[in-house]
Amino acid sequence: MNVNFLYYLFATSDLAPYTSLIMNDFLDLRPRFSFSVREFAGGCTRELGWNKGVFKDESGFSRAAVRTDFSSFLKNNLQPEAFNVLSIYGHSDGIDGVLYDEKRRRSVSIKDLNAILTATGFKIDLIIFNSCWMAMAEIAYELSDSCRYLLASSHVVPYAGVSPGLLTESLDILYNTSSVCECTSFLIRSCSWRYVLGAEKAFLKSMLLFKLSNAPLLCSAAYSFVEKLLNFPEVRTHVAAIVRDLPCSAGMRGLGEPYISFRDFYLFMSRISGDEFFSQELRLSSLNVMACIERIIPDFFADTLPCSDYSLTAYLKSPPVSVYLPSKKRRNSMVKKLKWFTDSGWKDFISYLYGFY
């Protein structure tokens, strides 16, 4: 398979040492497939690629400059006849955006990211987020128009992220076999990072492969669930209690909003479906949502966790697909901007729980 790999590195102050190492590693690796790696650091931007030298140009550090630089990088390096793989490295905030600059508190929104990808005229075959908290239902649905597959983690990703060596080895598999599943399965098995969940230490599958063509099915199933739930205002307190009890993606770091509102979607639905307090109609609807989650990440259910050193809790056994589920009255502007919240009725669900939006 003709593989074209694009790697965009966003070097905010604390990530700059790591992006420099990644650039140097790619200089040494020189994989067989076509590749382009660009480091945006504001004022000193570097790019390298297959049969290219390293060159620098001067760029500003505004949000508009980041969007322009990223868009230009895509348009100059995407190939019409190739299997285009895009990897993004940098801080992220889940539904709140990617390429996050902690110092200036700026990021590129998921909506803007999708617009940039769509404007290229290409459908990205595989997008890899080497960033935290990006395995969210909202993100999968937003990018389903511009990408075919999404590889991301719903947890905290270490600063070093996925090493260039592992990325190159996995894409070599794609180059040789033309199999997206074999390529990403290797990467998932090779990237099991240790997390501390309360008193428990565990290895989790760090990343999930989303088949984005199934994202609209999940959105429709969520809409049906919300539509039925709104008919039962008397169960609202019980649903809110379940939400508060759900583990969150950032629990191991003790971070505040919005991260404590990124919660396990599959586990939420499983607790609804298994609770006889709810009507059979609502329980069946939650089971349908679970089935659609299984369809959007089919490889998770076809494989086992890659390590034996893990706790057999419902949390670790459930696929870590996150969804925005605040535990109390917390406003998030993205609820009004991302398609998921309108198309799935999730905005109405949050309003049902807390009476706002």
Legacy VTK file of the C-alpha trace (Angstrom):
# vtk DataFile Version 3.0
C-alpha trace
ASCII
DATASET POLYDATA
POINTS 357 float
0.000 0.000 0.000
1.130 3.512 -0.800
1.295 5.086 2.672
1.687 8.827 3.163
2.357 9.804 6.794
1.948 13.371 8.074
3.006 14.234 11.621
2.210 17.654 13.059
4.029 18.549 16.271
2.808 21.451 18.405
5.678 22.501 20.633
4.375 24.577 23.508
7.003 25.418 26.126
6.775 22.173 28.112
6.591 19.970 25.003
9.461 21.541 23.052
12.105 19.090 24.364
9.976 16.142 23.253
9.166 17.507 19.791
12.872 18.065 19.179
13.597 14.441 20.076
10.805 13.243 17.787
12.190 15.278 14.894
15.665 13.848 15.469
14.289 10.290 15.685
12.587 10.633 12.313
15.811 11.919 10.793
17.467 8.677 11.932
14.615 6.313 11.017
13.938 7.352 7.422
11.003 4.945 6.907
10.248 3.391 3.531
6.918 5.162 3.114
6.406 8.810 2.274
6.382 11.047 5.327
6.394 14.697 6.361
6.959 15.906 9.904
6.408 19.513 10.892
7.186 21.137 14.221
5.318 24.337 15.002
6.982 26.198 17.833
6.103 29.786 17.000
9.036 31.780 15.705
10.994 28.666 14.766
9.120 26.127 12.680
10.884 23.104 11.211
9.809 20.560 8.634
11.430 17.415 7.327
10.341 14.565 5.099
11.296 11.873 2.655
14.290 13.097 0.673
13.915 16.528 2.262
16.379 18.436 4.326
15.460 20.284 7.491
14.433 23.868 6.967
13.079 26.581 9.194
10.662 29.414 8.775
9.390 32.133 11.050
5.795 32.003 12.312
3.710 33.813 14.871
2.074 32.041 17.782
-1.517 33.254 17.543
-4.400 30.811 17.189
-4.943 32.022 13.620
-1.251 31.391 12.850
-1.545 27.826 14.138
-4.635 27.145 12.012
-2.987 28.642 8.935
0.249 26.723 9.435
-1.560 23.427 10.040
-3.814 23.924 7.016
-0.848 24.749 4.789
1.023 21.671 6.000
-1.905 19.431 5.051
-2.501 20.975 1.639
1.182 20.751 0.721
1.666 17.131 1.772
-1.562 15.130 1.322
-1.433 12.790 -1.661
-4.545 11.885 -3.705
-3.562 8.293 -4.517
-2.087 7.379 -1.128
-3.439 6.096 2.176
-3.071 9.326 4.136
-2.256 9.000 7.840
-2.224 12.145 9.971
-0.827 12.176 13.502
-1.182 15.201 15.788
1.093 15.675 18.799
0.412 18.277 21.443
-1.737 19.131 24.420
-5.478 18.691 23.988
-8.655 19.219 25.965
-11.039 16.622 24.581
-14.121 18.367 23.234
-12.562 21.734 24.071
-9.918 21.464 21.364
-6.493 20.329 20.176
-3.073 21.961 19.785
-3.559 23.562 23.180
-1.097 26.177 24.387
-1.139 25.999 28.179
0.690 29.308 28.608
-1.710 31.320 26.450
-4.729 29.079 27.108
-5.572 28.791 23.431
-6.488 25.804 21.315
-7.908 24.892 17.917
-11.512 23.787 18.399
-12.678 20.397 17.148
-15.121 22.223 14.886
-12.263 24.248 13.352
-10.132 21.129 13.040
-12.882 19.377 11.100
-13.315 22.440 8.882
-9.572 22.487 8.117
-9.549 18.779 7.279
-12.668 19.086 5.111
-11.247 22.092 3.234
-8.318 20.009 1.944
-10.687 18.082 -0.330
-9.280 14.808 1.029
-10.808 12.379 3.468
-8.058 11.501 5.937
-7.806 7.701 6.011
-6.472 7.474 9.564
-6.057 10.266 12.110
-3.956 9.529 15.209
-4.149 11.815 18.221
-0.924 11.626 20.199
-2.783 13.680 22.807
-4.874 13.263 25.949
-8.637 12.642 26.203
-9.485 12.486 22.485
-11.369 9.145 22.408
-14.735 10.832 22.825
-18.057 10.139 21.127
-18.432 13.841 20.322
-15.065 13.993 18.546
-15.683 10.787 16.598
-18.989 12.139 15.331
-17.584 15.579 14.481
-14.731 14.086 12.436
-16.803 11.386 10.712
-17.233 13.656 7.664
-13.504 14.284 7.223
-11.819 11.057 8.432
-12.338 7.309 8.018
-10.565 5.982 11.113
-9.591 7.597 14.401
-6.976 6.301 16.854
-7.023 8.048 20.231
-6.935 7.671 24.002
-9.599 8.715 26.500
-6.937 8.935 29.207
-3.842 10.995 29.928
-1.088 10.382 27.378
2.528 10.603 28.658
4.522 13.609 27.460
6.684 11.455 25.200
3.565 9.930 23.645
3.853 7.186 21.056
7.469 6.871 19.986
8.465 7.474 16.351
9.881 3.937 16.305
6.509 2.392 17.164
4.681 4.636 14.725
7.099 3.710 11.956
6.899 -0.002 12.756
3.096 0.043 12.762
2.926 1.954 9.472
5.416 -0.502 7.973
2.796 -3.164 8.725
0.230 -1.047 6.863
2.697 -0.573 4.021
3.226 -4.348 3.741
-0.260 -5.708 4.482
-2.680 -2.888 3.539
-4.517 -3.741 6.763
-5.563 -0.838 8.976
-6.609 -3.251 11.734
-3.250 -5.057 11.824
-1.404 -1.739 11.858
-3.426 -0.194 14.668
-3.704 -3.430 16.677
0.082 -3.566 16.836
0.194 0.056 17.972
-2.501 -0.476 20.622
-0.792 -3.576 22.020
2.535 -1.759 22.140
1.216 1.308 23.972
-0.178 0.050 27.268
0.669 2.722 29.786
0.402 2.300 33.532
-2.271 4.330 35.276
-3.132 4.704 38.933
-6.867 4.544 39.589
-7.329 5.328 43.264
-5.566 2.567 45.172
-5.361 0.356 42.070
-2.529 0.211 39.588
-3.456 -1.045 36.170
-2.407 -1.409 32.564
-5.112 -0.143 30.259
-5.496 -0.310 26.540
-4.156 3.140 25.990
-5.764 3.753 22.607
-8.910 2.843 20.703
-9.523 2.539 16.968
-12.798 4.166 15.898
-14.501 3.201 12.657
-15.996 6.597 11.955
-18.515 5.431 9.358
-20.446 4.004 12.341
-20.434 7.272 14.302
-23.809 8.416 12.883
-25.373 5.158 14.127
-24.138 5.891 17.641
-25.497 9.427 17.410
-28.924 8.136 16.328
-28.981 5.564 19.143
-28.089 8.270 21.684
-30.885 10.470 20.302
-33.402 7.642 20.732
-32.220 7.083 24.316
-32.510 10.775 25.209
-35.921 11.022 23.542
-37.255 8.189 25.707
-35.565 9.462 28.872
-37.188 12.892 28.571
-40.562 11.195 28.959
-39.639 10.180 32.512
-38.841 13.316 34.549
-39.400 11.337 37.750
-36.160 9.327 37.224
-33.931 12.399 36.845
-32.512 12.238 40.386
-31.644 8.563 39.944
-29.883 9.223 36.620
-27.914 12.107 38.163
-26.751 9.802 40.970
-25.475 7.287 38.404
-23.595 10.056 36.572
-21.928 11.248 39.774
-20.772 7.710 40.525
-19.136 7.171 37.128
-15.324 7.186 36.875
-13.863 9.972 34.786
-11.006 10.037 32.321
-8.874 12.367 34.418
-9.487 10.824 37.814
-5.901 9.618 38.073
-4.595 13.193 37.959
-7.215 14.853 40.109
-7.823 17.575 37.564
-10.791 19.918 37.603
-13.311 20.865 34.960
-13.806 20.083 32.160
-11.856 16.850 32.540
-13.856 15.408 35.431
-16.881 15.551 33.122
-15.327 13.217 30.520
-16.933 9.969 31.626
-17.179 6.361 30.504
-20.062 6.266 27.991
-20.348 2.489 27.783
-20.356 2.046 31.553
-23.051 4.724 31.912
-25.294 2.892 29.474
-24.573 -0.475 31.084
-25.644 0.843 34.486
-28.885 2.162 33.018
-29.571 -1.129 31.242
-28.929 -3.189 34.373
-31.033 -1.097 36.758
-34.596 -2.368 37.227
-35.582 1.066 38.503
-35.916 2.104 34.842
-38.575 1.028 32.364
-37.872 -1.831 29.980
-38.156 0.591 27.063
-35.391 2.791 28.434
-33.174 -0.162 29.338
-33.499 -1.588 25.827
-32.630 1.809 24.391
-29.442 1.957 26.491
-28.530 -1.543 25.278
-28.840 -0.258 21.714
-26.387 2.554 22.519
-23.962 -0.033 23.920
-24.303 -2.098 20.725
-23.479 0.990 18.644
-20.402 1.724 20.776
-19.314 -1.846 20.088
-19.754 -1.212 16.368
-17.736 1.992 16.369
-14.769 0.319 18.136
-15.118 -3.330 16.984
-11.460 -4.240 17.538
-11.747 -3.608 21.281
-14.155 -6.513 21.586
-12.186 -8.759 19.260
-9.080 -8.627 21.448
-8.160 -8.891 25.122
-6.305 -6.406 27.266
-2.623 -6.735 26.367
-1.324 -7.261 29.911
-2.282 -9.570 32.759
-1.524 -6.971 35.453
-4.915 -5.274 35.649
-7.816 -5.088 38.030
-10.992 -6.923 37.065
-13.329 -4.011 37.629
-16.191 -2.929 35.420
-14.253 0.220 34.579
-11.225 -1.587 33.211
-13.329 -4.107 31.317
-15.505 -1.486 29.647
-14.244 0.289 26.513
-12.976 3.708 27.559
-15.031 5.806 25.148
-15.732 9.102 26.864
-18.719 11.401 26.620
-19.355 14.783 28.220
-21.334 14.080 31.408
-21.018 16.823 34.027
-21.762 15.763 37.579
-23.250 19.139 38.485
-24.088 22.493 36.956
-21.036 23.151 34.812
-21.367 25.066 31.574
-19.205 24.209 28.583
-19.346 26.396 25.466
-18.617 23.406 23.215
-22.092 22.058 23.971
-23.434 24.775 21.697
-20.820 24.299 18.966
-20.292 20.587 18.296
-22.774 18.679 16.121
-23.101 15.800 18.588
-24.883 17.857 21.221
-27.672 18.847 18.842
-27.910 15.758 16.635
-27.850 13.254 19.522
-30.039 15.334 21.807
-27.232 15.367 24.378
-27.735 19.070 25.025
-31.350 18.284 25.959
-30.125 15.471 28.193
-27.804 17.804 30.131
-30.617 20.329 30.360
-32.884 17.551 31.638
-30.399 16.803 34.430
-29.483 20.340 35.462
-31.889 22.765 33.829
-29.503 24.826 31.683
-28.290 25.150 28.070
LINES 1 358
357 0 1 2 3 4 5 6 7 8 9 10 11 12 13 14 15 16 17 18 19 20 21 22 23 24 25 26 27 28 29 30 31 32 33 34 35 36 37 38 39 40 41 42 43 44 45 46 47 48 49 50 51 52 53 54 55 56 57 58 59 60 61 62 63 64 65 66 67 68 69 70 71 72 73 74 75 76 77 78 79 80 81 82 83 84 85 86 87 88 89 90 91 92 93 94 95 96 97 98 99 100 101 102 103 104 105 106 107 108 109 110 111 112 113 114 115 116 117 118 119 120 121 122 123 124 125 126 127 128 129 130 131 132 133 134 135 136 137 138 139 140 141 142 143 144 145 146 147 148 149 150 151 152 153 154 155 156 157 158 159 160 161 162 163 164 165 166 167 168 169 170 171 172 173 174 175 176 177 178 179 180 181 182 183 184 185 186 187 188 189 190 191 192 193 194 195 196 197 198 199 200 201 202 203 204 205 206 207 208 209 210 211 212 213 214 215 216 217 218 219 220 221 222 223 224 225 226 227 228 229 230 231 232 233 234 235 236 237 238 239 240 241 242 243 244 245 246 247 248 249 250 251 252 253 254 255 256 257 258 259 260 261 262 263 264 265 266 267 268 269 270 271 272 273 274 275 276 277 278 279 280 281 282 283 284 285 286 287 288 289 290 291 292 293 294 295 296 297 298 299 300 301 302 303 304 305 306 307 308 309 310 311 312 313 314 315 316 317 318 319 320 321 322 323 324 325 326 327 328 329 330 331 332 333 334 335 336 337 338 339 340 341 342 343 344 345 346 347 348 349 350 351 352 353 354 355 356
